[in-house]
Amino acid sequence: MTALSPTSRDLSREDRWLRDVYRATPERRETFTTLSDEPIRPLYTERDLPADRDGAIGLPGEYPFTRGVYPSMYRGRLWTVRQFAGFGTAEETNERFRYLLEHGQTGLSTAFDMPSLMGYDSDHARSLGEVGREGVAIDTVDDMETLFGGIDLGKVSVSMTINAPAAIMMAFYVVAAERQGVPPERLAGTIQADILKEYIAQKEWCFPVDPAMRVLGDMMEWCTRNTPRWHPVSISGYHIREAGATAAQELAFTLKDGLTYVEQQIARGIDVDDFAPRLSFFFNSQIDFFEEIAKYRAARRIWARELRETFEAKNPRSWLMRFHTQTAGVSLTAQQPLNNVVRTTIEGLAGVLGGTQSLHTNSYDEALALPSEDAVKLAVRTQQIIAEETGVTNTIDPLGGSYFVEALTDRMEEMAYDYFRRIDELGGMVEAVKQGFPQREIADAAFALQMEIDANERVVVGVNEYIERDEVPIELLHIDPALEPKQVERLHGVRARRDGDAAERMLSRLKQDAAHTDRNLMPTLLECARAHVSEGEIIAALQEVFGSFQDTPIY
């Protein structure tokens, strides 16, 4: 029996509009999708709101926190302006920190150079030409003291973006604060330390996956017991997205990493409510405005549900997803760099409308070099204009209830849970990473997007459309090559002045502790810091026990 065509009475008002009005109007292209290639319909209506509207959307500051983690949001307190900074030696970065604080920044965010991120001292052969280039060089606790010289670590919130050697940098930071007279319990801030993300996307590691997870677990456990104001891990989707992931992949892989760290701490016998309130997240804000806002809303809802229902956290603070946002570095173009001011503004606004707790806005020149002082100041001013002039902070979650945003939020959630299922079938996130599953998914997504750009199916202004042939170059920040030998000389001076026997004893004890999986490494790392042992020496000692890691290429 053939189904009858619906009559006009059977059609909704929206369906009739689509049939009789919209389809009579030509579209400018065949398909419309998000940046992540999710199809977008021409119209969203009340039918796209969640069936359980009150339960899914809720109210700000109430479970499931779709509309924000705090009841008053920005009416009560603005997000933290936290610009990423770091270059050259500790002295130069200390000057930049002071400059940013003077111009309205409210928290410090530390970028380390590539040797520091990879666990190499500045005098290592592989560090040649890279010292202080992409961030600040930190070899010993002496550098950490200089980095924050004149800055009261008991009053300022500090973020440190480092992962594989995070426990070592945390030890340096704690001892540097100790020498200021600031005890661990007064320290406030975040260290990224998200090691699974490194194997997935950023590719900065020091050890194989399992011992690297152990080191992270040791630091998280120590911080739970000793630093009540500190976030011992910032579970990071930022670098996953920068590697080419879609919004849904960033959401799913980041949350699954975080849930894996929760499982690890519980397995160590720590109550979930003792550490979960101090877990934090770090997300990318890409150029697709509404997709990003939906991603943040879905992230809060999923995290709240998993912590409350799966892990049975009782403290409502354990259910809260608090996150830092950085605008998308990968969206910046070397061509027509002033266009990046516009991109960053839109991305920063998405982070705010998505309910971020702190924000970094990229500088317009970052596709070409480390940002200049003028570019950094403009990036800070961008946030201040969003906060003070646009009116978007006057009401809480102004896009809540938007048909389109709520539909996208539901779709993000659905795709994240589909990835959770696939990862669980592989044995969990650690096993999935070892098998290269998220790495392959990201590589495929990155390739697909680049093919669209290369085929001019997706426009990037100034790159494949609206091109200017005779661009005038902008003034860039140049790192003085003399800073590298200066840092190496500083490191050699520390080694010459320290008690060499004490340093060797600490390294020997560290290797002994590393060989016993039931020993937490943080107390010995703190002693290594006090003995002026360098980061590279600590990493080399641990590699004698743990071994090193070789990535499997993804094609």
C-alpha positions as CSV (number, residue, x, y, z in Angstrom):
1,M,0.0,0.0,0.0
2,T,1.4,3.4,-1.0
3,A,1.7,6.0,1.7
4,L,-0.4,9.1,1.0
5,S,1.3,12.4,0.6
6,P,0.7,14.7,3.6
7,T,-2.0,17.4,3.0
8,S,-1.5,21.0,4.0
9,R,-3.5,20.3,7.2
10,D,-0.9,17.6,8.2
11,L,2.0,20.0,7.8
12,S,3.3,22.3,10.5
13,R,3.5,26.0,9.8
14,E,7.3,25.6,9.5
15,D,7.0,22.7,7.0
16,R,4.6,24.7,4.9
17,W,7.0,27.6,5.0
18,L,9.9,25.3,3.8
19,R,7.8,23.9,1.0
20,D,6.0,26.9,-0.3
21,V,8.2,29.9,0.6
22,Y,11.8,28.9,1.3
23,R,12.3,26.4,-1.5
24,A,11.2,29.0,-4.0
25,T,14.2,31.1,-3.0
26,P,17.6,30.2,-4.5
27,E,20.5,29.3,-2.1
28,R,24.0,30.6,-2.7
29,R,25.5,27.2,-2.3
30,E,24.4,23.6,-2.2
31,T,25.3,22.7,1.4
32,F,25.7,24.6,4.6
33,T,27.8,23.0,7.4
34,T,29.6,23.9,10.6
35,L,33.4,24.0,10.5
36,S,33.3,20.4,11.7
37,D,31.2,19.5,8.7
38,E,27.9,19.0,10.6
39,P,24.9,19.8,8.3
40,I,22.9,22.9,9.2
41,R,19.3,23.2,8.3
42,P,17.8,26.4,7.0
43,L,15.6,26.9,10.1
44,Y,15.4,25.7,13.7
45,T,12.2,26.0,15.7
46,E,10.7,25.1,19.0
47,R,10.6,21.5,17.8
48,D,14.4,21.5,18.2
49,L,14.4,22.2,21.9
50,P,15.1,19.2,24.2
51,A,12.0,17.2,25.1
52,D,12.9,17.6,28.8
53,R,13.6,21.3,28.5
54,D,13.9,22.0,32.2
55,G,16.0,19.0,32.9
56,A,18.4,19.5,29.9
57,I,18.8,23.2,30.0
58,G,18.0,24.1,33.6
59,L,19.1,27.3,35.3
60,P,22.6,28.9,35.8
61,G,24.4,27.5,38.8
62,E,22.1,24.4,39.0
63,Y,22.6,20.9,37.7
64,P,23.3,20.1,34.9
65,F,24.9,23.5,34.5
66,T,24.1,23.8,30.8
67,R,23.6,27.6,31.3
68,G,26.7,28.1,33.4
69,V,28.4,26.9,36.6
70,Y,27.7,29.9,38.7
71,P,24.3,31.5,39.5
72,S,25.3,35.1,38.7
73,M,28.0,34.3,36.1
74,Y,29.5,37.6,34.8
75,R,27.0,39.8,36.6
76,G,28.8,38.6,39.8
77,R,32.4,38.3,38.5
78,L,34.0,38.6,35.1
79,W,36.2,35.9,33.7
80,T,39.9,36.0,34.4
81,V,41.9,37.7,31.7
82,R,44.8,35.3,31.4
83,Q,47.2,36.0,28.4
84,F,49.7,33.4,27.5
85,A,53.3,34.8,27.8
86,G,56.8,33.5,27.8
87,F,60.0,34.0,25.8
88,G,63.8,34.2,26.2
89,T,65.1,33.8,29.7
90,A,63.2,34.1,33.0
91,E,64.2,37.8,33.2
92,E,62.6,38.8,29.9
93,T,59.4,36.9,30.7
94,N,59.2,38.4,34.2
95,E,59.3,41.8,32.5
96,R,56.4,40.8,30.2
97,F,54.4,39.5,33.2
98,R,54.8,42.8,34.9
99,Y,53.7,44.6,31.7
100,L,50.6,42.5,31.4
101,L,49.6,43.0,35.0
102,E,50.1,46.7,34.7
103,H,47.7,46.7,31.6
104,G,44.8,44.9,33.3
105,Q,45.6,41.2,33.1
106,T,44.3,39.4,36.2
107,G,46.2,36.1,36.1
108,L,49.5,34.9,34.7
109,S,49.8,32.2,32.1
110,T,53.2,30.8,31.4
111,A,54.5,29.5,28.1
112,F,57.6,27.3,28.2
113,D,60.1,26.9,25.4
114,M,60.3,23.7,23.4
115,P,63.3,22.2,25.3
116,S,61.5,22.7,28.6
117,L,58.4,21.1,27.3
118,M,60.3,18.1,26.0
119,G,62.4,17.7,29.2
120,Y,65.7,18.9,27.8
121,D,68.1,21.3,29.6
122,S,69.1,24.4,27.6
123,D,72.6,22.9,27.1
124,H,71.4,19.7,25.5
125,A,72.3,19.1,21.9
126,R,68.7,18.9,20.9
127,S,68.0,22.3,22.5
128,L,70.3,24.2,20.1
129,G,68.5,27.0,18.4
130,E,65.3,26.5,20.4
131,V,66.1,28.0,23.8
132,G,63.7,30.7,24.6
133,R,62.2,30.8,21.1
134,E,58.6,29.7,21.7
135,G,58.4,30.4,25.4
136,V,60.6,30.8,28.5
137,A,63.5,28.6,29.3
138,I,63.2,27.0,32.8
139,D,66.0,24.6,33.7
140,T,66.2,24.8,37.5
141,V,64.3,26.2,40.5
142,D,66.6,29.2,40.2
143,D,65.0,30.1,36.9
144,M,61.5,29.7,38.4
145,E,62.5,32.1,41.2
146,T,63.6,34.7,38.7
147,L,60.5,34.2,36.6
148,F,58.3,35.3,39.4
149,G,60.6,37.7,41.1
150,G,58.7,40.6,42.6
151,I,55.4,38.9,42.0
152,D,53.6,37.7,45.2
153,L,52.8,34.1,44.5
154,G,50.4,34.1,47.5
155,K,48.2,36.7,45.7
156,V,48.4,36.0,42.0
157,S,46.8,33.1,40.2
158,V,49.4,31.4,37.9
159,S,48.8,29.0,35.0
160,M,51.6,26.8,33.6
161,T,51.2,25.2,30.2
162,I,53.5,22.1,30.4
163,N,52.6,18.5,30.4
164,A,55.2,15.6,30.3
165,P,57.5,17.4,32.9
166,A,54.6,19.0,34.8
167,A,55.4,17.3,38.1
168,I,59.0,18.7,37.9
169,M,57.8,22.2,37.1
170,M,55.3,22.0,39.9
171,A,58.1,21.0,42.3
172,F,60.2,24.0,41.1
173,Y,57.2,26.3,41.5
174,V,56.4,25.1,45.0
175,V,60.0,25.5,46.1
176,A,60.2,29.0,44.5
177,A,57.1,30.0,46.4
178,E,58.5,28.5,49.6
179,R,61.5,30.8,49.2
180,Q,59.1,33.8,49.0
181,G,57.6,32.6,52.3
182,V,54.4,31.3,50.6
183,P,53.4,27.8,51.7
184,P,51.8,25.3,49.2
185,E,48.3,25.8,50.7
186,R,48.3,29.4,49.6
187,L,49.2,28.7,46.0
188,A,46.4,29.4,43.5
189,G,46.5,28.4,39.8
190,T,46.7,25.6,37.4
191,I,49.3,23.4,35.8
192,Q,48.2,21.7,32.5
193,A,49.8,18.3,33.0
194,D,47.3,16.6,30.6
195,I,49.5,13.7,29.5
196,L,47.0,11.7,27.4
197,K,46.5,14.7,25.2
198,E,50.2,14.7,24.4
199,Y,50.1,11.3,22.9
200,I,46.8,12.2,21.1
201,A,47.8,15.5,19.7
202,Q,50.6,17.7,20.9
203,K,53.4,15.0,20.8
204,E,55.5,16.3,23.7
205,W,56.4,13.4,25.9
206,C,59.2,12.0,28.0
207,F,58.1,8.5,29.0
208,P,55.9,5.7,27.7
209,V,52.2,6.1,28.4
210,D,51.9,4.0,31.6
211,P,54.7,5.5,33.6
212,A,53.7,9.0,32.4
213,M,50.2,8.3,33.8
214,R,51.8,7.2,37.1
215,V,53.8,10.5,37.3
216,L,50.6,12.5,36.7
217,G,48.7,10.5,39.2
218,D,51.4,11.1,41.8
219,M,51.3,14.8,41.3
220,M,47.5,14.9,41.4
221,E,47.4,12.9,44.6
222,W,50.1,15.1,46.2
223,C,48.2,18.3,45.2
224,T,45.0,16.9,46.6
225,R,46.6,16.6,50.0
226,N,48.8,19.7,50.0
227,T,47.6,22.5,47.7
228,P,43.8,23.1,48.2
229,R,43.7,26.1,46.0
230,W,45.6,24.6,43.1
231,H,44.2,22.8,40.0
232,P,46.7,19.9,39.4
233,V,45.5,19.2,35.9
234,S,43.9,21.2,33.2
235,I,42.3,18.7,30.9
236,S,43.0,20.2,27.5
237,G,41.0,20.0,24.3
238,Y,42.9,23.0,23.0
239,H,45.8,21.1,21.4
240,I,43.4,18.3,20.2
241,R,41.5,21.0,18.2
242,E,44.7,22.6,17.0
243,A,45.8,19.3,15.6
244,G,42.8,19.3,13.3
245,A,40.0,17.7,15.4
246,T,36.4,18.5,14.9
247,A,34.4,20.2,17.7
248,A,32.8,16.9,18.6
249,Q,36.2,15.1,18.7
250,E,37.7,17.9,20.9
251,L,34.7,17.5,23.3
252,A,34.7,13.7,23.4
253,F,38.4,13.1,23.7
254,T,38.9,15.8,26.2
255,L,36.1,14.6,28.5
256,K,37.2,11.0,28.2
257,D,40.8,12.0,29.2
258,G,39.3,13.7,32.2
259,L,37.1,10.8,33.2
260,T,40.2,8.5,32.9
261,Y,42.1,10.7,35.4
262,V,39.1,10.5,37.7
263,E,39.1,6.7,37.5
264,Q,42.9,6.7,38.2
265,Q,42.6,8.8,41.4
266,I,39.6,6.7,42.7
267,A,41.7,3.5,42.0
268,R,44.3,5.1,44.3
269,G,41.8,5.1,47.1
270,I,41.0,8.9,47.0
271,D,37.4,10.0,47.4
272,V,36.1,11.6,44.3
273,D,34.9,14.6,46.2
274,D,38.4,15.2,47.6
275,F,39.9,16.0,44.1
276,A,37.1,16.5,41.5
277,P,36.3,20.1,42.6
278,R,39.8,21.1,41.6
279,L,39.9,19.6,38.1
280,S,39.8,22.2,35.4
281,F,39.5,22.2,31.6
282,F,41.0,24.1,28.7
283,F,39.1,24.4,25.5
284,N,39.7,25.9,22.1
285,S,37.4,28.6,20.6
286,Q,37.4,28.1,16.9
287,I,35.9,30.5,14.4
288,D,32.5,28.7,14.0
289,F,30.7,30.8,16.5
290,F,27.6,28.8,17.4
291,E,29.3,25.4,17.2
292,E,31.8,26.5,19.9
293,I,29.1,27.8,22.2
294,A,27.2,24.5,21.9
295,K,30.3,22.6,22.6
296,Y,30.9,24.4,25.9
297,R,27.3,23.9,27.0
298,A,27.4,20.2,26.1
299,A,30.7,19.8,28.0
300,R,29.2,21.1,31.2
301,R,26.2,18.9,31.0
302,I,28.1,15.7,30.2
303,W,30.7,16.3,33.0
304,A,28.0,17.0,35.6
305,R,26.1,13.9,34.7
306,E,29.1,11.6,34.6
307,L,30.5,12.9,37.9
308,R,27.1,12.7,39.7
309,E,25.7,9.5,38.2
310,T,28.7,7.4,37.1
311,F,31.2,8.3,39.9
312,E,28.6,9.2,42.5
313,A,30.2,12.4,43.6
314,K,28.1,14.0,46.4
315,N,29.6,17.5,46.5
316,P,27.9,19.7,43.9
317,R,31.3,21.4,43.3
318,S,32.5,18.1,41.9
319,W,29.9,18.3,39.2
320,L,31.1,21.7,38.0
321,M,33.1,22.0,34.8
322,R,35.2,25.1,35.1
323,F,37.3,25.9,32.0
324,H,39.8,28.2,30.4
325,T,39.4,29.2,26.8
326,Q,42.0,30.2,24.2
327,T,41.1,31.5,20.8
328,A,42.2,29.3,18.0
329,G,45.8,29.7,17.0
330,V,45.2,27.5,14.0
331,S,42.6,30.0,12.7
332,L,45.1,32.8,12.5
333,T,46.7,33.5,9.1
334,A,50.1,34.9,8.1
335,Q,48.3,36.6,5.2
336,Q,46.6,39.9,6.1
337,P,47.4,39.5,9.8
338,L,45.2,42.3,10.9
339,N,42.3,40.2,9.9
340,N,43.2,38.1,12.9
341,V,41.9,40.8,15.2
342,V,38.5,40.1,13.9
343,R,38.8,36.4,14.1
344,T,40.1,36.6,17.7
345,T,37.2,38.9,18.7
346,I,34.6,36.6,17.4
347,E,36.2,33.6,19.0
348,G,36.7,35.4,22.3
349,L,33.0,36.4,22.3
350,A,32.0,32.7,21.7
351,G,34.1,31.8,24.8
352,V,32.2,34.4,26.8
353,L,28.8,33.4,25.5
354,G,29.7,29.8,26.2
355,G,30.4,30.6,29.9
356,T,34.2,30.4,30.2
357,Q,35.9,31.1,33.5
358,S,39.1,32.5,32.0
359,L,40.1,33.6,28.6
360,H,43.2,34.1,26.4
361,T,42.8,36.1,23.2
362,N,45.5,35.5,20.6
363,S,47.5,38.3,19.3
364,Y,47.1,39.2,15.6
365,D,50.8,38.5,14.8
366,E,51.1,35.0,16.3
367,A,50.9,33.2,12.9
368,L,54.3,34.9,12.2
369,A,56.1,35.2,15.5
370,L,55.8,35.4,19.3
371,P,53.5,38.4,19.9
372,S,54.8,41.9,20.2
373,E,53.9,44.1,23.2
374,D,51.5,46.2,21.1
375,A,49.8,43.1,19.8
376,V,49.4,41.6,23.3
377,K,48.0,44.8,24.6
378,L,45.4,44.9,21.8
379,A,44.5,41.3,22.7
380,V,43.9,42.3,26.3
381,R,41.9,45.3,25.2
382,T,39.7,43.0,23.0
383,Q,38.6,41.1,26.2
384,Q,38.0,44.4,28.0
385,I,35.8,45.7,25.2
386,I,33.8,42.5,25.2
387,A,33.4,42.8,29.0
388,E,32.7,46.5,29.3
389,E,31.1,47.7,26.1
390,T,29.1,45.0,24.3
391,G,26.5,44.3,27.0
392,V,26.9,40.5,26.7
393,T,27.7,40.3,30.4
394,N,24.6,42.0,31.5
395,T,22.4,38.9,31.4
396,I,23.2,35.3,32.1
397,D,23.5,32.9,29.1
398,P,21.8,35.2,26.6
399,L,21.7,32.4,24.0
400,G,20.0,29.9,26.3
401,G,16.9,28.6,24.7
402,S,18.0,29.5,21.1
403,Y,16.5,26.8,18.9
404,F,19.7,26.5,16.9
405,V,22.1,26.5,19.9
406,E,20.1,24.0,21.9
407,A,19.8,21.7,18.9
408,L,23.6,21.9,18.3
409,T,24.2,21.3,22.0
410,D,22.1,18.1,21.9
411,R,24.0,17.0,18.7
412,M,27.4,17.6,20.4
413,E,26.3,15.5,23.4
414,E,25.1,12.7,21.2
415,M,28.4,12.6,19.2
416,A,30.5,12.7,22.4
417,Y,28.7,9.7,23.8
418,D,29.1,7.8,20.6
419,Y,32.9,8.3,20.9
420,F,32.8,7.3,24.5
421,R,31.1,4.0,23.4
422,R,33.8,3.3,20.8
423,I,36.6,4.1,23.2
424,D,35.2,1.8,25.8
425,E,35.0,-1.0,23.3
426,L,38.8,-0.6,22.8
427,G,39.4,-1.0,26.5
428,G,39.3,2.7,27.7
429,M,41.2,5.8,26.8
430,V,44.7,4.6,27.7
431,E,44.3,1.6,25.4
432,A,42.6,3.7,22.7
433,V,45.6,6.0,22.7
434,K,48.1,3.1,22.5
435,Q,46.1,1.8,19.5
436,G,46.1,5.2,17.9
437,F,42.4,5.5,17.7
438,P,41.9,9.2,18.5
439,Q,45.1,10.1,16.6
440,R,43.6,8.5,13.4
441,E,40.2,10.2,13.9
442,I,41.9,13.6,14.2
443,A,44.2,13.0,11.2
444,D,41.2,12.1,9.1
445,A,39.3,15.2,10.2
446,A,42.3,17.5,9.6
447,F,42.8,16.1,6.1
448,A,39.2,16.5,5.2
449,L,39.1,20.2,6.3
450,Q,42.3,21.0,4.4
451,M,41.0,19.4,1.3
452,E,37.9,21.7,1.5
453,I,40.1,24.7,1.9
454,D,42.4,23.7,-1.0
455,A,39.4,23.1,-3.2
456,N,37.9,26.5,-2.2
457,E,34.9,24.8,-0.8
458,R,35.6,26.6,2.5
459,V,36.7,30.2,2.3
460,V,39.6,31.5,4.5
461,V,39.7,35.3,3.9
462,G,43.1,36.4,2.6
463,V,44.2,32.8,2.0
464,N,42.1,31.4,-0.8
465,E,39.7,34.3,-1.4
466,Y,40.1,38.1,-1.1
467,I,43.8,37.8,-1.6
468,E,46.2,40.8,-1.7
469,R,49.4,40.3,-3.7
470,D,51.4,43.2,-2.3
471,E,51.0,43.0,1.4
472,V,53.1,45.3,3.6
473,P,54.8,43.3,6.3
474,I,54.1,44.1,9.9
475,E,56.7,44.6,12.6
476,L,57.5,41.4,14.5
477,L,59.0,40.5,17.8
478,H,62.5,39.0,17.3
479,I,64.2,36.9,20.0
480,D,67.8,38.0,20.6
481,P,70.0,35.0,19.7
482,A,72.3,36.1,22.5
483,L,69.7,34.9,25.1
484,E,70.5,31.3,24.4
485,P,74.1,31.3,25.5
486,K,73.1,33.5,28.4
487,Q,70.7,30.8,29.6
488,V,73.2,28.1,29.1
489,E,75.8,30.1,31.1
490,R,73.2,30.6,33.8
491,L,72.5,26.8,34.0
492,H,76.2,26.0,34.2
493,G,76.5,28.6,37.0
494,V,73.8,26.8,39.0
495,R,75.6,23.5,38.6
496,A,78.9,25.0,39.7
497,R,77.5,26.6,42.8
498,R,75.2,23.8,44.1
499,D,76.3,20.9,46.3
500,G,77.1,18.3,43.7
501,D,77.0,15.4,46.1
502,A,73.6,16.4,47.4
503,A,72.3,16.6,43.8
504,E,73.6,13.1,43.0
505,R,72.0,11.7,46.2
506,M,68.7,13.1,45.2
507,L,68.9,11.7,41.7
508,S,69.8,8.3,43.1
509,R,66.8,8.4,45.5
510,L,64.5,9.4,42.6
511,K,65.5,6.4,40.6
512,Q,64.9,4.1,43.6
513,D,61.5,5.6,44.2
514,A,60.6,5.4,40.5
515,A,61.3,1.7,40.6
516,H,58.7,1.2,43.3
517,T,55.2,1.9,42.0
518,D,53.8,2.4,45.4
519,R,55.9,5.4,46.2
520,N,54.7,8.9,45.3
521,L,57.5,10.8,43.4
522,M,56.5,14.3,44.4
523,P,58.3,14.5,47.8
524,T,61.6,13.4,46.1
525,L,61.0,15.8,43.2
526,L,60.7,18.6,45.7
527,E,64.0,17.6,47.3
528,C,65.6,17.5,43.9
529,A,64.3,21.1,43.3
530,R,65.8,22.2,46.6
531,A,69.1,20.6,45.7
532,H,69.1,22.6,42.4
533,V,68.9,19.5,40.2
534,S,67.9,20.5,36.7
535,E,64.9,19.4,34.7
536,G,66.9,17.5,32.2
537,E,68.8,15.6,34.9
538,I,65.6,14.6,36.5
539,I,64.1,13.4,33.2
540,A,67.2,11.4,32.3
541,A,67.2,9.7,35.7
542,L,63.6,8.7,35.3
543,Q,64.1,7.5,31.8
544,E,66.7,5.1,33.1
545,V,63.8,3.4,35.0
546,F,60.8,4.1,32.8
547,G,62.4,4.1,29.3
548,S,61.4,6.4,26.5
549,F,58.5,6.5,24.0
550,Q,58.4,6.1,20.2
551,D,55.3,7.3,18.4
552,T,53.6,5.2,15.7
553,P,53.0,7.4,12.7
554,I,49.5,7.9,11.5
555,Y,49.0,8.1,7.8
